[in-house]
Amino acid sequence: MKGSTYRRCYCRDENGKALGKSCPKLSSKRHGVWAVRQELPPRADGTRRSFSRSGYESATKAQEALDAVRALLALPDSDDTEAQTKVGDLLEGVSQDKNAPLPDVAEIRRRLVHGQKLTSTMTVGDLLDEWLEAKRKSRAVTTVNNYASRVEYHLRPGVGHYRLDRFNVGQCQTYFDSIDDANEVIASENTARREQEQRATWGKRSRPPATERERLAAERAKLDEMKPYRKITGPATKLEIRNTLRSALNFAIRRQYITFNPAAFVEVGTVRRARGLLWTAERVARWRETGEKPSPVMVWSPALLGEFLDAAESDRLYPLFHVIAYHGLRRGEAVGLDWENVNYAGRTIGVAREIVRDGWTPVETAPKTEGSAAPVKIDRGTVEVLQAHRKRQLAERAARLEKRLPWTDTGKVFVQEDGTWLHPDSVSDAFQRIVEETDLPPINLRDLRHGAAALVKAGGGDLHDAKVKLRHSTIVLTSNTYMELFEEYEDELTEKAAAAVPRARKAPDGTSAHASLTQKPGE
């Protein structure tokens, strides 16, 4: 395509018309400035256009600019008209802004290779959109929803406006420090609202006297003007936000958008993983007295679990609770369990799919991790429970078909009365209802899975056995969650181990100092 450098001036004749090349002063090298003109690829509609710029102090400077424009035009392949048009759009825009620098050739080459926009500067928000779109193609819907929530409520308003190529550790750290500042403001506003509610409330049962009504109305008006209660962003959520941003920036590095991840160097504080604790008699008594749980993750003892299962046995979801309690399936894995993956002879159940919520709608996805999709050994008692459950399910199906009521054959082990999927939340609701009816110390359905680790220990297993049972990816995760729980069984197991050794040595009172586990009382 045609292009050239030339010298021009801005002189005009007596009528105000530009003299251009006819200016007699152009014979002097000191008069006028140098300019460039380069024909560009046609626009998408086929119309012609060119790149023009003047103000260069020498022919050398003008030639350097023209060479840079031609280098940009040479980036697309000769048969790639779409890329040629994009480069033309870029240079046309630069030509219209005399202060805009010429784009860097290496940067434009990289953007062409990766399919990025050439005419805009990528922001952190743009990156987050591209990263989420890539995640939607490879991750479970619930995982992507969690990512999207952190992006929309935290990262986009916090750092989305920064240019990606200029985003640094200082900007990143400032954002995470601002979360702590916002938490202080929210806590202060929540306290102020709580105090105002007390001033706006007539605590007595009787109707307030006329002298108090005016004051209460004024206090309630003040309350209406205050911000509603808001949740602070806790340490665990803050860490999740940082991990989300770090993952997105690592994605940008793989795409060669940037070469450095500032989120990897941000300090957000440490988060201690909630440890599982056993509901001992002392803790149960304390809970009944204060109503406070010793830990967010509490696990029933085998005796308390037995009380729950006895109470749940008449519920149609009892087999599901039995499988979770004894074998540690996640809620979605239990709801998504298929009959074709139940092996009575081999005493295994295969975790192949799970049903989770997308917003409120249940959807079927692959298990949480690759290691989660594995066979789980079950005991003979669980086999009997599942066989009895299958018999009842087939009877339910036959009864509905006989009455000409609909039945959906989903192939799932645990279903609603018409054969359709169980909603995961309905399972949790049924579990909580039974717990409240039994007056057992509180746990949630996920804690029932944690209890399966306690059963491993109670049966003489170790952390590795618990890891296998719960299908954790690493034993570190198992240890971080259940070490304290396992240690609480140590005293009982230590006493049993010591008592297993028969001894003939006599105690001071003449009785045997040690007795075999098989010794009967009175012997």
N, C-alpha and C positions, 0 to 999 in steps of 0.2 A: 504494500500500500504506500502511496505517495506521502512524502514528508520532507520538510526542509527547515533550515534556520535562515533568518534574514534580519536586517537592521531596519528599524522603523522609528519614526518620531511622531510627535503630537502637534506639529505646527499646522496652522490653518491660514487660508488666504483671507483677503479683506471681506469676503462674504461669509466667513466662518466655516468654509468647507475644508476638511482635512486634506493636506497636501500629499500625505503618504510617501510613496517612492519618488514623487516628483519634487520633493523638497530639495532645493539647491544646496542646503547645508549638509545633506547626507554625505557629501564628498569628504567632509571632515570626519576623522575617526572618533573625535570627541563628541560628536553630535548624535543624539538619539540613543536608543537601547536595542538590544538583541531580543529576538522573539523566535518561537518555534511553532510549527504547525504540522500536525500529523493526522492523516486520514484514519478513522476508526472503523471497525466492523459496523455494518448497518444495524439500526435498531431492530427490535423484534418485529416491528411493522414494515421493515424494509427501507425506511427512510435513511438518508445519508447523514453523517455527522463527522466532526473532527475535533481533535484536541488542539487548543490554542492557548499560548501563554507568552507573555512578554515581560520585560523588566530585567533581563539578564545583562550584566555589565560587560560581558565579552562574548565573542563567538565561541570560545572554548566552553564557557559555562552553558551557553545555549545548546551546544552539541552534546554535552553530557546529559542534559535534561532530555533531549530527543532520543539519545541512546537508551536512557532508562525507560522511556515510554515504549520504544520498540522492543525492549527486553520483556516488558510486561505483555505486549501483544504476542510475543513468540511463545508464551507459556502453554496455551492450549494447542492440542494437536490440530493439524490442518483440516481434518474432517470433523472436528468437534465444534459445530456451529453454536451449540448452546453455551459452551464455556467461552467461546470467542465473544458472544453477545454479552456475557456477564462481565468480561474484562472491559469491553467497550463501555458498558454502563458505569463501571467503576471510574474509568478515565474521563468520561463525560462529566460525571459529578465533580471530580477534582478540577477539571478545566473551568467549571462555573464558579469555583471558589478560589480566588487568586492567592489566598493565604494558606490553602491546604497543601501539605507536602505531598510529593509523589509517593505512592505506596511502596513498601519494601518488596523487592522481587521475591526473596526467599519466603516471606510471610504469605504472599499471594499464592505462590506455588503450593505451600502447605495447605492453604485453605481449599484450593482447587482439588488437591488429592483427596481431602477428607470431606468434600462436599459441603463446606461451610459457605455462609454468605460472604461475598466479597465487599459489599457496600456498607457494612455495619460492623461496629466493634462488639465483640462477644462479651456479654456480662456474665456474672456468676449466676444470675437468674436464667439466662439463656442456657447455660450449661446444665443447671438443675432440670430444666424441661427436657433436654436431650437425654440426660442420664436416666430420668424416670421412664421415658419412652423405651429406652433400651432394657430397663429392668422389667417392664411389663411383658417383654417377650421371653424372659428367662426365669422369672421368680413367681412364687405363689401370689395369688391376688391379695391375701391378707398381708403379706410382707410388703408388697408394693403400696398398699393402702397406708401402712404405718409410715413408710418413707414419705409418701405424699403429704401426710398429716404434718410431719416435721418440717417439710419444705414450705407448705402453705402458711402454717401458723407461726413459724419461727425463722427459718432461713431466708425465705424470699423477702419479707419485710426488713430483716436484719442486715443481710449482706448481698441481696440480689442485685442492688444497683451498682456494685463495684465492677469496674472493668476486670475481666478475668486475667488478662495478661499483666495487670498491675496489682492484683490482690496479694497482700503480704501478711506476714505473721502479726504485725502490729494492728492492722485493721481487724484481723480475725480475733485476736485476743481482746481488743476493745469491745467487740460485739459480745463475747462471752462474759466479760466483766459487767457489761450493761445488763445482762440477765440478773446478776446478783443485785444490782442497783434497783432494777424493777421489782424484784422480790421484796426488798425493803419497803418500797412504796406501797406495794399491794398489801403486805402485812400490816402496815400502819393504817391504810384505808379500811381494811377489814376490821381492825380493832376499833377504829372510830365508828364504824357502822354498828358494830356490836354494842358499844356504849350508848349510841344514839337510840338503838332499839329499846334498850332498858329505860331510857328517859321517856320514850314515846309509848310505853306500855303501862297500863294500870294493872299492877300485879295482883290486886285483891279480886276475889270472886264477885263482889258487889259492884254495882254500876258506879262509876266515878261521880262524885258530887259536881254540881254545876260550876263551882269555883275551879275545879281541875280540868274540866272539859276543854276550856279555851287553851289552857297551857298544853294539853295533850295534842290538840289539833295543830298547834304551832310546831310542836316537836315532830309530829308525823310529817308535816310539810317539809321540814328540814331533812327528814329521813328520805323522802321521795326524791330530793335533789342529789342525794349521795349516790356514788357508784355502787352497783351490786357487788356481792361477794365474788372474789376471783381467786383462782388457785394459783399458788406460786409454782414456779418451775423448779422441781426438786433436783437433787444431785443426779439421780439415775436418769431422769429425762434430759438433763443437761449433757450427760455423757452420751446418750443416744443421739442427740442433735449433733454433737461433735463427730461421732462415728459416721453419721449420715453425710455430713459435709466432707469428711475425709474420704469416704468412698467415692463421692461424686468427683472430687478433685483428682483422685487416683485414676478415675475414668478419663478425665481430661488429659492426664499425663500419657495414658495409653493411646489416646487419640492424637497425641503430639500437639495439643493446644498450648500446654505449659510444660515446664520441666521441673517444677518444684511444688510441693504440697504444703502450704502454710498451716493447714489444720493439724498436721502431724506434730507440730511443735507448740500447740496451744495447751495451756494448763487449765483444767476444769475441776481439779480436786479429785479425790479418791472416792469411790463408791463401794461400800462393803456389801457384798451379796448377802441377802437374807438367809440365815441359817435355819435349818429345820430343828425344832425342839419337840420333845415328847411331852404329851399331856400326862404328867405324873400326878399322883394324888395331891401333893402339895400345891402344884400349879392349878389344878382344878379347884381346890378349895379357895385359893387366892382369887381366881377368876370369879367364883360365885360371890365373893366378898366385894370385889372392886369392879367387876365387869371388864377388866383389861386383859388383853392377850399378851403373853410374854414375848411373842415374836410374830412377825407377819406370816411366817410359815410354821404352822403347828401340825403335829401328827398324832393321831390316836394310838394308844397302846393296843396290843392285840385284844385285850379284854374289852376296851371301848369300841374297837372296830367290830367285835363280835356283837355287841349290843346294837350297833347300827344295822348290821346285816340281818339280825333277827327281826328288827323293827321293819326293815325294808322288804322282807321276804314276801309279803302279801302284795307289794306294788308290782305292776307289770314291767317296770324298768329294773327290777331287782337283778336279773342276769347281767345287765350292763354295769351296774354298780359293783357286782361281784367280780367281773373281769377286770375293771379298773383297779379295785382294791387289792386283788391278789397278784395282778400281773402288770400294773403300772402303765396301761395305755393312756394316752392323752384323750381328752374329750372328743376331739375331731376324729381321732383314729378309731375310737370305739363306735361312734355314730356312723363312720364310713366303712366299718368292717363288713366284708362280703362272706356269704356262706361258702362260696367256692374256695375260700382261703382258710376254712376251718378243717383241720385234719384230725379226726377223732383217733385214728389208729396211731398216728405219729405223735399225738398230744401236742399239737402246735396250732397257733393261729398266725396267719400271715398279714402283716400290716402293709397294704399296697396302696390304699387311697384313704383320704380323710375328708370329712365334710366340715367346712368352716363358714363363717359369716363374711359376706362382702357387703358392708353396711349392715343391713338387717337380713338380706337374702342369703340363704344357705347355698353354697357352691361346693362342688367336688374338685379336689386338687390332689396333687402328689403329696406324700408325707413331708413333714417339716424339713428334714434333712435326708441326705442319701442314706445315712446310717440308720435312720428311723424305719426305712422300708426293709424290714427284716422279720424272719419268723420268731415268734415268742413261744417258749415252752410253757405248757400249762399242766396243772396237776389233774389227777383222776377226778377229784371233786368238781373241778371246773368243767371237765368233759361231761359229767352227769348233769350239771346245771344247764349247759348248752343243749344237750340232747333233749332234756325236758322242755326247754324253751322252744326248741324247734317244733316239738310235737304240739305245743300250745299254739304256736304261730300258724301252723298248717290247719289246726282246728278253727282258728279265727278266720282264716281265709275261706275255708269250706263253708262256715256259717254265713259269711257275708255273701258269697256267691249263691248260696241256696236262697237267700232273701233278695237276690238280684241287686245287691248293693255293690258299688265299685270296689275293686281291689287292684292296686298297682303293684306289679311284681318287679320290685327294684333289685332283688337279690341281696338286700342288706340284712344283716343279722338282727339289728334292732330298728324297728319301724313303728309308725303310728298304726292305729287300728285299721286304717284302710291300705296299709302296705307302703305308704309314701315315706319319704325321709323324715327322720326326727329333726326338729330344729335344735341346734346345739344349746341354745339358751333354755329351751324347755327342759332339757336334761338337768341343767344347773338348778333351775327353779324347783324341780321335783326333789332333787337332793337336799336343798335347803329346807324344803317343807318337812321332809322326814326328820332332819336334824332337829328342827324346832319342836317337833312333836315328841321327840325322845328326850329333850332337855340335856343332850350331850354337850360337852364343851365345843365351841365353834371351830370348824374348819370349813374350807370351801372344797369344791369338787377337785380342783387341781391338787390340793393337799392329800386327797385320797390316793392320787398317783404317788406322791411323796411317801405315803404310808407303805407302799410296796417295797421301798428301800428298807424301811424299818423291819418288815417281815423277812427280808433277806438276812439282815443282821440277827434277828431273833432266831432264825433257823440255822445260825452258825456261819453264814457267809461273810465275805469281806467287801471292801469297796469295789474291787474288780468285779465281783459277782453282781453288785448293785449296778455298776456301769453297764454290764451286759444285759441285765434285766430291763433297765430303763432305756437302753440303746442310746446312751450318751456318746458324743463324738470323741471326748477325751475323759480320762479318769480325773483330770484336774477339775472339771465341772462337777463331777460326782463328789469329789472330796470337798470342794468349796461349799457345796450345799448340804452335805450329810455328815461331815466329820463329827460335829458336835452331837448329832443324833446318835451316831454309832458309839461315841464315847460314853453316852448315857447307859448303854447296855453293858459296858465293860465290867462294872462292879458285879452284876448278876452273873455274867459269864465267867469272871475270875473265881467267884465263889464255887460255881459248879465245877470248874476245872480242878480246883484244890480239893474239893470233896470227892473227886473221882478216884483218888489214891487211897486205898485201904491201909491203915496204920494200926500197929499193935501197941504203941506207946500209950501209957495210961496218964490221964489227967490227975491233978492233985486230989480230986474227990474219988478217985478209983475208977472212974468211967473211962471209956476209950476217948483219947484226945481227938481222934479223927474217925470218921465213919464212912463206909462205902456208900455210894449213891443207891446201892441195891439193898442196904440194910433196912429192915422194917422197924417201925417204932416199937420200943419195948424190948428189942433184941440186943 
